[in-house]
Amino acid sequence: MCGAEPINCFPVLVNILSNTFLRLFNSTARIRVWNDPIHNLHNPSVGHEVFFICLTYMLNLAAGLPPLFAVSNMEDYKVKSI
């Protein structure tokens, strides 16, 4: 009943237990449980959005780090620590 991956076993176990409890109470209803944890990765637009968010972050980081090093070196020069 369970696949090789442990992430698939919990929904199957919940389904078995839920249906067992329903049968104990003489119910004809059934509960269906499925697992689709990463369904958005099949959509290519999500990959593009994540790429552009990371690219924007990296460009901002690259633009902000050189002035930080320059200011640090100027402060060291002013106090003559070099």
PyMOL Python script that loads the backbone (N, CA, C, O; Angstrom):
from pymol import cmd

cmd.read_pdbstr("""\
ATOM      1  N   MET A   1       0.804  -1.196   0.000  1.00  0.00           N
ATOM      2  CA  MET A   1       0.000   0.000   0.000  1.00  0.00           C
ATOM      3  C   MET A   1       0.845   1.257   0.000  1.00  0.00           C
ATOM      4  O   MET A   1       0.441   2.269  -0.573  1.00  0.00           O
ATOM      5  N   CYS A   2       2.004   1.217   0.626  1.00  0.00           N
ATOM      6  CA  CYS A   2       2.873   2.394   0.669  1.00  0.00           C
ATOM      7  C   CYS A   2       3.898   2.310  -0.437  1.00  0.00           C
ATOM      8  O   CYS A   2       4.357   1.228  -0.803  1.00  0.00           O
ATOM      9  N   GLY A   3       4.252   3.480  -0.968  1.00  0.00           N
ATOM     10  CA  GLY A   3       5.325   3.532  -1.938  1.00  0.00           C
ATOM     11  C   GLY A   3       6.660   3.465  -1.219  1.00  0.00           C
ATOM     12  O   GLY A   3       6.720   3.311   0.001  1.00  0.00           O
ATOM     13  N   ALA A   4       7.721   3.583  -1.988  1.00  0.00           N
ATOM     14  CA  ALA A   4       9.057   3.505  -1.408  1.00  0.00           C
ATOM     15  C   ALA A   4       9.409   4.765  -0.626  1.00  0.00           C
ATOM     16  O   ALA A   4      10.290   4.732   0.232  1.00  0.00           O
ATOM     17  N   GLU A   5       8.737   5.865  -0.910  1.00  0.00           N
ATOM     18  CA  GLU A   5       9.040   7.114  -0.231  1.00  0.00           C
ATOM     19  C   GLU A   5       8.181   7.253   1.025  1.00  0.00           C
ATOM     20  O   GLU A   5       6.979   6.995   0.983  1.00  0.00           O
ATOM     21  N   PRO A   6       8.790   7.660   2.144  1.00  0.00           N
ATOM     22  CA  PRO A   6       8.021   7.777   3.381  1.00  0.00           C
ATOM     23  C   PRO A   6       6.953   8.869   3.345  1.00  0.00           C
ATOM     24  O   PRO A   6       5.995   8.816   4.116  1.00  0.00           O
ATOM     25  N   ILE A   7       7.101   9.850   2.469  1.00  0.00           N
ATOM     26  CA  ILE A   7       6.112  10.930   2.422  1.00  0.00           C
ATOM     27  C   ILE A   7       4.761  10.423   1.932  1.00  0.00           C
ATOM     28  O   ILE A   7       3.733  11.045   2.201  1.00  0.00           O
ATOM     29  N   ASN A   8       4.751   9.300   1.218  1.00  0.00           N
ATOM     30  CA  ASN A   8       3.496   8.749   0.715  1.00  0.00           C
ATOM     31  C   ASN A   8       2.799   7.855   1.724  1.00  0.00           C
ATOM     32  O   ASN A   8       1.609   7.580   1.574  1.00  0.00           O
ATOM     33  N   CYS A   9       3.501   7.396   2.739  1.00  0.00           N
ATOM     34  CA  CYS A   9       2.912   6.447   3.675  1.00  0.00           C
ATOM     35  C   CYS A   9       1.891   7.076   4.617  1.00  0.00           C
ATOM     36  O   CYS A   9       0.897   6.430   4.946  1.00  0.00           O
ATOM     37  N   PHE A  10       2.103   8.314   5.061  1.00  0.00           N
ATOM     38  CA  PHE A  10       1.193   8.925   6.015  1.00  0.00           C
ATOM     39  C   PHE A  10      -0.215   9.121   5.455  1.00  0.00           C
ATOM     40  O   PHE A  10      -1.176   8.778   6.143  1.00  0.00           O
ATOM     41  N   PRO A  11      -0.388   9.653   4.249  1.00  0.00           N
ATOM     42  CA  PRO A  11      -1.755   9.769   3.717  1.00  0.00           C
ATOM     43  C   PRO A  11      -2.442   8.422   3.537  1.00  0.00           C
ATOM     44  O   PRO A  11      -3.653   8.314   3.734  1.00  0.00           O
ATOM     45  N   VAL A  12      -1.691   7.406   3.168  1.00  0.00           N
ATOM     46  CA  VAL A  12      -2.283   6.074   3.021  1.00  0.00           C
ATOM     47  C   VAL A  12      -2.728   5.559   4.381  1.00  0.00           C
ATOM     48  O   VAL A  12      -3.809   4.982   4.496  1.00  0.00           O
ATOM     49  N   LEU A  13      -1.918   5.756   5.404  1.00  0.00           N
ATOM     50  CA  LEU A  13      -2.275   5.322   6.755  1.00  0.00           C
ATOM     51  C   LEU A  13      -3.516   6.069   7.252  1.00  0.00           C
ATOM     52  O   LEU A  13      -4.397   5.459   7.857  1.00  0.00           O
ATOM     53  N   VAL A  14      -3.596   7.361   7.010  1.00  0.00           N
ATOM     54  CA  VAL A  14      -4.771   8.141   7.409  1.00  0.00           C
ATOM     55  C   VAL A  14      -6.008   7.629   6.689  1.00  0.00           C
ATOM     56  O   VAL A  14      -7.079   7.533   7.288  1.00  0.00           O
ATOM     57  N   ASN A  15      -5.871   7.306   5.428  1.00  0.00           N
ATOM     58  CA  ASN A  15      -7.000   6.790   4.657  1.00  0.00           C
ATOM     59  C   ASN A  15      -7.475   5.453   5.223  1.00  0.00           C
ATOM     60  O   ASN A  15      -8.677   5.241   5.381  1.00  0.00           O
ATOM     61  N   ILE A  16      -6.557   4.565   5.523  1.00  0.00           N
ATOM     62  CA  ILE A  16      -6.923   3.248   6.062  1.00  0.00           C
ATOM     63  C   ILE A  16      -7.620   3.402   7.411  1.00  0.00           C
ATOM     64  O   ILE A  16      -8.660   2.786   7.646  1.00  0.00           O
ATOM     65  N   LEU A  17      -7.054   4.218   8.296  1.00  0.00           N
ATOM     66  CA  LEU A  17      -7.647   4.400   9.622  1.00  0.00           C
ATOM     67  C   LEU A  17      -9.013   5.073   9.540  1.00  0.00           C
ATOM     68  O   LEU A  17      -9.941   4.677  10.246  1.00  0.00           O
ATOM     69  N   SER A  18      -9.143   6.067   8.704  1.00  0.00           N
ATOM     70  CA  SER A  18     -10.420   6.780   8.579  1.00  0.00           C
ATOM     71  C   SER A  18     -11.516   5.847   8.074  1.00  0.00           C
ATOM     72  O   SER A  18     -12.624   5.830   8.611  1.00  0.00           O
ATOM     73  N   ASN A  19     -11.206   5.084   7.055  1.00  0.00           N
ATOM     74  CA  ASN A  19     -12.210   4.166   6.520  1.00  0.00           C
ATOM     75  C   ASN A  19     -12.523   3.041   7.493  1.00  0.00           C
ATOM     76  O   ASN A  19     -13.654   2.555   7.528  1.00  0.00           O
ATOM     77  N   THR A  20     -11.540   2.615   8.286  1.00  0.00           N
ATOM     78  CA  THR A  20     -11.786   1.585   9.303  1.00  0.00           C
ATOM     79  C   THR A  20     -12.736   2.109  10.365  1.00  0.00           C
ATOM     80  O   THR A  20     -13.663   1.404  10.763  1.00  0.00           O
ATOM     81  N   PHE A  21     -12.522   3.337  10.833  1.00  0.00           N
ATOM     82  CA  PHE A  21     -13.426   3.918  11.829  1.00  0.00           C
ATOM     83  C   PHE A  21     -14.829   4.109  11.263  1.00  0.00           C
ATOM     84  O   PHE A  21     -15.817   3.922  11.974  1.00  0.00           O
ATOM     85  N   LEU A  22     -14.921   4.478   9.997  1.00  0.00           N
ATOM     86  CA  LEU A  22     -16.250   4.609   9.388  1.00  0.00           C
ATOM     87  C   LEU A  22     -16.963   3.268   9.321  1.00  0.00           C
ATOM     88  O   LEU A  22     -18.170   3.201   9.553  1.00  0.00           O
ATOM     89  N   ARG A  23     -16.245   2.207   9.010  1.00  0.00           N
ATOM     90  CA  ARG A  23     -16.861   0.876   8.953  1.00  0.00           C
ATOM     91  C   ARG A  23     -17.285   0.407  10.338  1.00  0.00           C
ATOM     92  O   ARG A  23     -18.296  -0.281  10.480  1.00  0.00           O
ATOM     93  N   LEU A  24     -16.516   0.776  11.358  1.00  0.00           N
ATOM     94  CA  LEU A  24     -16.885   0.396  12.727  1.00  0.00           C
ATOM     95  C   LEU A  24     -18.206   1.024  13.152  1.00  0.00           C
ATOM     96  O   LEU A  24     -18.951   0.429  13.931  1.00  0.00           O
ATOM     97  N   PHE A  25     -18.500   2.205  12.656  1.00  0.00           N
ATOM     98  CA  PHE A  25     -19.737   2.898  12.992  1.00  0.00           C
ATOM     99  C   PHE A  25     -20.826   2.653  11.957  1.00  0.00           C
ATOM    100  O   PHE A  25     -21.797   3.406  11.886  1.00  0.00           O
ATOM    101  N   ASN A  26     -20.671   1.606  11.156  1.00  0.00           N
ATOM    102  CA  ASN A  26     -21.665   1.189  10.158  1.00  0.00           C
ATOM    103  C   ASN A  26     -22.026   2.295   9.176  1.00  0.00           C
ATOM    104  O   ASN A  26     -23.198   2.471   8.844  1.00  0.00           O
ATOM    105  N   SER A  27     -21.055   3.023   8.723  1.00  0.00           N
ATOM    106  CA  SER A  27     -21.286   4.075   7.737  1.00  0.00           C
ATOM    107  C   SER A  27     -20.972   3.536   6.346  1.00  0.00           C
ATOM    108  O   SER A  27     -20.095   2.690   6.172  1.00  0.00           O
ATOM    109  N   THR A  28     -21.694   4.036   5.375  1.00  0.00           N
ATOM    110  CA  THR A  28     -21.418   3.631   3.992  1.00  0.00           C
ATOM    111  C   THR A  28     -20.513   4.639   3.291  1.00  0.00           C
ATOM    112  O   THR A  28     -20.085   4.407   2.160  1.00  0.00           O
ATOM    113  N   ALA A  29     -20.222   5.742   3.948  1.00  0.00           N
ATOM    114  CA  ALA A  29     -19.362   6.765   3.357  1.00  0.00           C
ATOM    115  C   ALA A  29     -17.909   6.302   3.391  1.00  0.00           C
ATOM    116  O   ALA A  29     -17.518   5.481   4.221  1.00  0.00           O
ATOM    117  N   ARG A  30     -17.143   6.835   2.493  1.00  0.00           N
ATOM    118  CA  ARG A  30     -15.716   6.524   2.429  1.00  0.00           C
ATOM    119  C   ARG A  30     -14.940   7.840   2.338  1.00  0.00           C
ATOM    120  O   ARG A  30     -15.436   8.829   1.798  1.00  0.00           O
ATOM    121  N   ILE A  31     -13.725   7.835   2.869  1.00  0.00           N
ATOM    122  CA  ILE A  31     -12.849   8.997   2.804  1.00  0.00           C
ATOM    123  C   ILE A  31     -11.720   8.681   1.841  1.00  0.00           C
ATOM    124  O   ILE A  31     -11.109   7.614   1.903  1.00  0.00           O
ATOM    125  N   ARG A  32     -11.459   9.605   0.971  1.00  0.00           N
ATOM    126  CA  ARG A  32     -10.372   9.445   0.004  1.00  0.00           C
ATOM    127  C   ARG A  32      -9.279  10.466   0.332  1.00  0.00           C
ATOM    128  O   ARG A  32      -9.560  11.658   0.456  1.00  0.00           O
ATOM    129  N   VAL A  33      -8.057  10.008   0.468  1.00  0.00           N
ATOM    130  CA  VAL A  33      -6.926  10.873   0.798  1.00  0.00           C
ATOM    131  C   VAL A  33      -5.899  10.745  -0.311  1.00  0.00           C
ATOM    132  O   VAL A  33      -5.597   9.640  -0.762  1.00  0.00           O
ATOM    133  N   TRP A  34      -5.359  11.880  -0.750  1.00  0.00           N
ATOM    134  CA  TRP A  34      -4.303  11.859  -1.748  1.00  0.00           C
ATOM    135  C   TRP A  34      -3.213  12.822  -1.327  1.00  0.00           C
ATOM    136  O   TRP A  34      -3.419  13.690  -0.479  1.00  0.00           O
ATOM    137  N   ASN A  35      -2.063  12.655  -1.926  1.00  0.00           N
ATOM    138  CA  ASN A  35      -0.896  13.440  -1.558  1.00  0.00           C
ATOM    139  C   ASN A  35      -0.268  14.014  -2.817  1.00  0.00           C
ATOM    140  O   ASN A  35       0.135  13.273  -3.713  1.00  0.00           O
ATOM    141  N   ASP A  36      -0.188  15.329  -2.880  1.00  0.00           N
ATOM    142  CA  ASP A  36       0.464  16.016  -3.988  1.00  0.00           C
ATOM    143  C   ASP A  36       1.210  17.212  -3.397  1.00  0.00           C
ATOM    144  O   ASP A  36       0.744  18.346  -3.516  1.00  0.00           O
ATOM    145  N   PRO A  37       2.366  16.975  -2.759  1.00  0.00           N
ATOM    146  CA  PRO A  37       3.015  18.039  -2.000  1.00  0.00           C
ATOM    147  C   PRO A  37       3.629  19.148  -2.845  1.00  0.00           C
ATOM    148  O   PRO A  37       3.674  20.293  -2.395  1.00  0.00           O
ATOM    149  N   ILE A  38       4.098  18.854  -4.038  1.00  0.00           N
ATOM    150  CA  ILE A  38       4.782  19.863  -4.838  1.00  0.00           C
ATOM    151  C   ILE A  38       4.109  19.928  -6.207  1.00  0.00           C
ATOM    152  O   ILE A  38       4.708  19.570  -7.220  1.00  0.00           O
ATOM    153  N   HIS A  39       2.878  20.382  -6.225  1.00  0.00           N
ATOM    154  CA  HIS A  39       2.138  20.409  -7.485  1.00  0.00           C
ATOM    155  C   HIS A  39       2.473  21.622  -8.331  1.00  0.00           C
ATOM    156  O   HIS A  39       2.222  21.599  -9.536  1.00  0.00           O
ATOM    157  N   ASN A  40       3.030  22.684  -7.756  1.00  0.00           N
ATOM    158  CA  ASN A  40       3.313  23.895  -8.527  1.00  0.00           C
ATOM    159  C   ASN A  40       4.583  23.801  -9.359  1.00  0.00           C
ATOM    160  O   ASN A  40       4.802  24.646 -10.227  1.00  0.00           O
ATOM    161  N   LEU A  41       5.425  22.804  -9.126  1.00  0.00           N
ATOM    162  CA  LEU A  41       6.661  22.708  -9.883  1.00  0.00           C
ATOM    163  C   LEU A  41       6.422  22.299 -11.333  1.00  0.00           C
ATOM    164  O   LEU A  41       7.295  22.483 -12.180  1.00  0.00           O
ATOM    165  N   HIS A  42       5.253  21.750 -11.621  1.00  0.00           N
ATOM    166  CA  HIS A  42       4.960  21.364 -12.998  1.00  0.00           C
ATOM    167  C   HIS A  42       4.612  22.582 -13.849  1.00  0.00           C
ATOM    168  O   HIS A  42       4.621  22.512 -15.078  1.00  0.00           O
ATOM    169  N   ASN A  43       4.312  23.678 -13.199  1.00  0.00           N
ATOM    170  CA  ASN A  43       3.963  24.903 -13.899  1.00  0.00           C
ATOM    171  C   ASN A  43       5.248  25.674 -14.207  1.00  0.00           C
ATOM    172  O   ASN A  43       5.938  26.088 -13.275  1.00  0.00           O
ATOM    173  N   PRO A  44       5.593  25.880 -15.478  1.00  0.00           N
ATOM    174  CA  PRO A  44       6.858  26.545 -15.801  1.00  0.00           C
ATOM    175  C   PRO A  44       6.922  28.003 -15.365  1.00  0.00           C
ATOM    176  O   PRO A  44       8.016  28.528 -15.157  1.00  0.00           O
ATOM    177  N   SER A  45       5.784  28.668 -15.221  1.00  0.00           N
ATOM    178  CA  SER A  45       5.825  30.075 -14.816  1.00  0.00           C
ATOM    179  C   SER A  45       6.332  30.230 -13.390  1.00  0.00           C
ATOM    180  O   SER A  45       6.936  31.251 -13.061  1.00  0.00           O
ATOM    181  N   VAL A  46       6.098  29.239 -12.537  1.00  0.00           N
ATOM    182  CA  VAL A  46       6.594  29.304 -11.161  1.00  0.00           C
ATOM    183  C   VAL A  46       8.112  29.257 -11.162  1.00  0.00           C
ATOM    184  O   VAL A  46       8.749  29.979 -10.396  1.00  0.00           O
ATOM    185  N   GLY A  47       8.694  28.434 -11.993  1.00  0.00           N
ATOM    186  CA  GLY A  47      10.146  28.365 -12.096  1.00  0.00           C
ATOM    187  C   GLY A  47      10.745  29.684 -12.554  1.00  0.00           C
ATOM    188  O   GLY A  47      11.793  30.103 -12.063  1.00  0.00           O
ATOM    189  N   HIS A  48      10.072  30.342 -13.505  1.00  0.00           N
ATOM    190  CA  HIS A  48      10.544  31.647 -13.986  1.00  0.00           C
ATOM    191  C   HIS A  48      10.455  32.699 -12.880  1.00  0.00           C
ATOM    192  O   HIS A  48      11.353  33.528 -12.731  1.00  0.00           O
ATOM    193  N   GLU A  49       9.374  32.662 -12.110  1.00  0.00           N
ATOM    194  CA  GLU A  49       9.210  33.628 -11.027  1.00  0.00           C
ATOM    195  C   GLU A  49      10.290  33.449  -9.972  1.00  0.00           C
ATOM    196  O   GLU A  49      10.869  34.426  -9.497  1.00  0.00           O
ATOM    197  N   VAL A  50      10.559  32.207  -9.607  1.00  0.00           N
ATOM    198  CA  VAL A  50      11.596  31.940  -8.611  1.00  0.00           C
ATOM    199  C   VAL A  50      12.960  32.377  -9.140  1.00  0.00           C
ATOM    200  O   VAL A  50      13.763  32.940  -8.396  1.00  0.00           O
ATOM    201  N   PHE A  51      13.221  32.122 -10.409  1.00  0.00           N
ATOM    202  CA  PHE A  51      14.488  32.532 -11.011  1.00  0.00           C
ATOM    203  C   PHE A  51      14.651  34.046 -10.952  1.00  0.00           C
ATOM    204  O   PHE A  51      15.711  34.538 -10.566  1.00  0.00           O
ATOM    205  N   PHE A  52      13.611  34.794 -11.331  1.00  0.00           N
ATOM    206  CA  PHE A  52      13.730  36.255 -11.362  1.00  0.00           C
ATOM    207  C   PHE A  52      13.798  36.848  -9.959  1.00  0.00           C
ATOM    208  O   PHE A  52      14.448  37.874  -9.759  1.00  0.00           O
ATOM    209  N   ILE A  53      13.150  36.235  -8.999  1.00  0.00           N
ATOM    210  CA  ILE A  53      13.272  36.698  -7.614  1.00  0.00           C
ATOM    211  C   ILE A  53      14.700  36.501  -7.125  1.00  0.00           C
ATOM    212  O   ILE A  53      15.275  37.401  -6.511  1.00  0.00           O
ATOM    213  N   CYS A  54      15.275  35.339  -7.390  1.00  0.00           N
ATOM    214  CA  CYS A  54      16.661  35.079  -6.991  1.00  0.00           C
ATOM    215  C   CYS A  54      17.632  35.991  -7.737  1.00  0.00           C
ATOM    216  O   CYS A  54      18.594  36.488  -7.151  1.00  0.00           O
ATOM    217  N   LEU A  55      17.384  36.209  -9.013  1.00  0.00           N
ATOM    218  CA  LEU A  55      18.250  37.087  -9.797  1.00  0.00           C
ATOM    219  C   LEU A  55      18.203  38.516  -9.259  1.00  0.00           C
ATOM    220  O   LEU A  55      19.242  39.164  -9.136  1.00  0.00           O
ATOM    221  N   THR A  56      17.021  39.008  -8.940  1.00  0.00           N
ATOM    222  CA  THR A  56      16.888  40.350  -8.384  1.00  0.00           C
ATOM    223  C   THR A  56      17.610  40.464  -7.047  1.00  0.00           C
ATOM    224  O   THR A  56      18.295  41.453  -6.786  1.00  0.00           O
ATOM    225  N   TYR A  57      17.457  39.463  -6.215  1.00  0.00           N
ATOM    226  CA  TYR A  57      18.133  39.462  -4.919  1.00  0.00           C
ATOM    227  C   TYR A  57      19.650  39.473  -5.099  1.00  0.00           C
ATOM    228  O   TYR A  57      20.347  40.233  -4.426  1.00  0.00           O
ATOM    229  N   MET A  58      20.160  38.645  -5.991  1.00  0.00           N
ATOM    230  CA  MET A  58      21.609  38.573  -6.197  1.00  0.00           C
ATOM    231  C   MET A  58      22.154  39.878  -6.796  1.00  0.00           C
ATOM    232  O   MET A  58      23.247  40.310  -6.428  1.00  0.00           O
ATOM    233  N   LEU A  59      21.415  40.504  -7.704  1.00  0.00           N
ATOM    234  CA  LEU A  59      21.866  41.776  -8.271  1.00  0.00           C
ATOM    235  C   LEU A  59      21.895  42.879  -7.215  1.00  0.00           C
ATOM    236  O   LEU A  59      22.820  43.691  -7.189  1.00  0.00           O
ATOM    237  N   ASN A  60      20.887  42.911  -6.347  1.00  0.00           N
ATOM    238  CA  ASN A  60      20.895  43.895  -5.258  1.00  0.00           C
ATOM    239  C   ASN A  60      22.037  43.635  -4.301  1.00  0.00           C
ATOM    240  O   ASN A  60      22.666  44.574  -3.813  1.00  0.00           O
ATOM    241  N   LEU A  61      22.307  42.385  -4.029  1.00  0.00           N
ATOM    242  CA  LEU A  61      23.414  42.027  -3.147  1.00  0.00           C
ATOM    243  C   LEU A  61      24.745  42.416  -3.776  1.00  0.00           C
ATOM    244  O   LEU A  61      25.616  42.958  -3.095  1.00  0.00           O
ATOM    245  N   ALA A  62      24.913  42.145  -5.070  1.00  0.00           N
ATOM    246  CA  ALA A  62      26.155  42.481  -5.755  1.00  0.00           C
ATOM    247  C   ALA A  62      26.338  43.993  -5.851  1.00  0.00           C
ATOM    248  O   ALA A  62      27.469  44.478  -5.834  1.00  0.00           O
ATOM    249  N   ALA A  63      25.250  44.737  -5.950  1.00  0.00           N
ATOM    250  CA  ALA A  63      25.360  46.189  -6.028  1.00  0.00           C
ATOM    251  C   ALA A  63      25.654  46.805  -4.659  1.00  0.00           C
ATOM    252  O   ALA A  63      26.233  47.888  -4.582  1.00  0.00           O
ATOM    253  N   GLY A  64      25.264  46.132  -3.591  1.00  0.00           N
ATOM    254  CA  GLY A  64      25.429  46.708  -2.264  1.00  0.00           C
ATOM    255  C   GLY A  64      26.717  46.343  -1.559  1.00  0.00           C
ATOM    256  O   GLY A  64      27.124  47.055  -0.640  1.00  0.00           O
ATOM    257  N   LEU A  65      27.374  45.268  -1.947  1.00  0.00           N
ATOM    258  CA  LEU A  65      28.573  44.841  -1.229  1.00  0.00           C
ATOM    259  C   LEU A  65      29.826  45.661  -1.529  1.00  0.00           C
ATOM    260  O   LEU A  65      30.544  45.974  -0.580  1.00  0.00           O
ATOM    261  N   PRO A  66      30.142  46.029  -2.747  1.00  0.00           N
ATOM    262  CA  PRO A  66      31.372  46.810  -2.988  1.00  0.00           C
ATOM    263  C   PRO A  66      31.443  48.123  -2.215  1.00  0.00           C
ATOM    264  O   PRO A  66      32.514  48.435  -1.694  1.00  0.00           O
ATOM    265  N   PRO A  67      30.371  48.917  -2.104  1.00  0.00           N
ATOM    266  CA  PRO A  67      30.478  50.125  -1.283  1.00  0.00           C
ATOM    267  C   PRO A  67      30.756  49.819   0.186  1.00  0.00           C
ATOM    268  O   PRO A  67      31.430  50.594   0.865  1.00  0.00           O
ATOM    269  N   LEU A  68      30.248  48.713   0.670  1.00  0.00           N
ATOM    270  CA  LEU A  68      30.506  48.329   2.059  1.00  0.00           C
ATOM    271  C   LEU A  68      31.995  48.103   2.279  1.00  0.00           C
ATOM    272  O   LEU A  68      32.551  48.549   3.283  1.00  0.00           O
ATOM    273  N   PHE A  69      32.641  47.416   1.349  1.00  0.00           N
ATOM    274  CA  PHE A  69      34.084  47.188   1.475  1.00  0.00           C
ATOM    275  C   PHE A  69      34.869  48.495   1.337  1.00  0.00           C
ATOM    276  O   PHE A  69      35.864  48.699   2.032  1.00  0.00           O
ATOM    277  N   ALA A  70      34.418  49.384   0.437  1.00  0.00           N
ATOM    278  CA  ALA A  70      35.113  50.657   0.255  1.00  0.00           C
ATOM    279  C   ALA A  70      35.024  51.508   1.511  1.00  0.00           C
ATOM    280  O   ALA A  70      36.019  52.113   1.910  1.00  0.00           O
ATOM    281  N   VAL A  71      33.872  51.569   2.137  1.00  0.00           N
ATOM    282  CA  VAL A  71      33.703  52.360   3.357  1.00  0.00           C
ATOM    283  C   VAL A  71      34.547  51.764   4.473  1.00  0.00           C
ATOM    284  O   VAL A  71      35.162  52.495   5.249  1.00  0.00           O
ATOM    285  N   SER A  72      34.577  50.458   4.555  1.00  0.00           N
ATOM    286  CA  SER A  72      35.376  49.804   5.585  1.00  0.00           C
ATOM    287  C   SER A  72      36.852  50.136   5.403  1.00  0.00           C
ATOM    288  O   SER A  72      37.538  50.426   6.382  1.00  0.00           O
ATOM    289  N   ASN A  73      37.348  50.100   4.183  1.00  0.00           N
ATOM    290  CA  ASN A  73      38.752  50.415   3.936  1.00  0.00           C
ATOM    291  C   ASN A  73      39.060  51.883   4.231  1.00  0.00           C
ATOM    292  O   ASN A  73      40.142  52.199   4.725  1.00  0.00           O
ATOM    293  N   MET A  74      38.124  52.779   3.934  1.00  0.00           N
ATOM    294  CA  MET A  74      38.348  54.196   4.219  1.00  0.00           C
ATOM    295  C   MET A  74      38.394  54.448   5.725  1.00  0.00           C
ATOM    296  O   MET A  74      39.193  55.257   6.196  1.00  0.00           O
ATOM    297  N   GLU A  75      37.542  53.759   6.477  1.00  0.00           N
ATOM    298  CA  GLU A  75      37.575  53.907   7.935  1.00  0.00           C
ATOM    299  C   GLU A  75      38.896  53.398   8.494  1.00  0.00           C
ATOM    300  O   GLU A  75      39.454  54.005   9.408  1.00  0.00           O
ATOM    301  N   ASP A  76      39.397  52.304   7.964  1.00  0.00           N
ATOM    302  CA  ASP A  76      40.687  51.778   8.406  1.00  0.00           C
ATOM    303  C   ASP A  76      41.798  52.764   8.069  1.00  0.00           C
ATOM    304  O   ASP A  76      42.734  52.939   8.850  1.00  0.00           O
ATOM    305  N   TYR A  77      41.697  53.407   6.908  1.00  0.00           N
ATOM    306  CA  TYR A  77      42.735  54.372   6.505  1.00  0.00           C
ATOM    307  C   TYR A  77      42.710  55.604   7.417  1.00  0.00           C
ATOM    308  O   TYR A  77      43.757  56.146   7.771  1.00  0.00           O
ATOM    309  N   LYS A  78      41.493  56.043   7.794  1.00  0.00           N
ATOM    310  CA  LYS A  78      41.364  57.240   8.637  1.00  0.00           C
ATOM    311  C   LYS A  78      41.968  57.026  10.020  1.00  0.00           C
ATOM    312  O   LYS A  78      42.597  57.929  10.572  1.00  0.00           O
ATOM    313  N   VAL A  79      41.778  55.832  10.579  1.00  0.00           N
ATOM    314  CA  VAL A  79      42.313  55.576  11.925  1.00  0.00           C
ATOM    315  C   VAL A  79      43.729  54.994  11.847  1.00  0.00           C
ATOM    316  O   VAL A  79      44.327  54.648  12.865  1.00  0.00           O
ATOM    317  N   LYS A  80      44.241  54.896  10.647  1.00  0.00           N
ATOM    318  CA  LYS A  80      45.604  54.391  10.375  1.00  0.00           C
ATOM    319  C   LYS A  80      45.844  52.998  10.986  1.00  0.00           C
ATOM    320  O   LYS A  80      46.872  52.735  11.612  1.00  0.00           O
ATOM    321  N   SER A  81      44.858  52.127  10.777  1.00  0.00           N
ATOM    322  CA  SER A  81      45.010  50.769  11.274  1.00  0.00           C
ATOM    323  C   SER A  81      45.712  49.856  10.272  1.00  0.00           C
ATOM    324  O   SER A  81      46.043  48.718  10.603  1.00  0.00           O
ATOM    325  N   ILE A  82      45.940  50.334   9.066  1.00  0.00           N
ATOM    326  CA  ILE A  82      46.607  49.508   8.060  1.00  0.00           C
ATOM    327  C   ILE A  82      48.096  49.681   8.138  1.00  0.00           C
ATOM    328  O   ILE A  82      48.830  49.064   7.366  1.00  0.00           O
TER     329      ILE A  82
END
""", "prot")
cmd.dss("prot")
cmd.show_as("cartoon", "prot")
cmd.util.cbc("prot")
cmd.orient("prot")
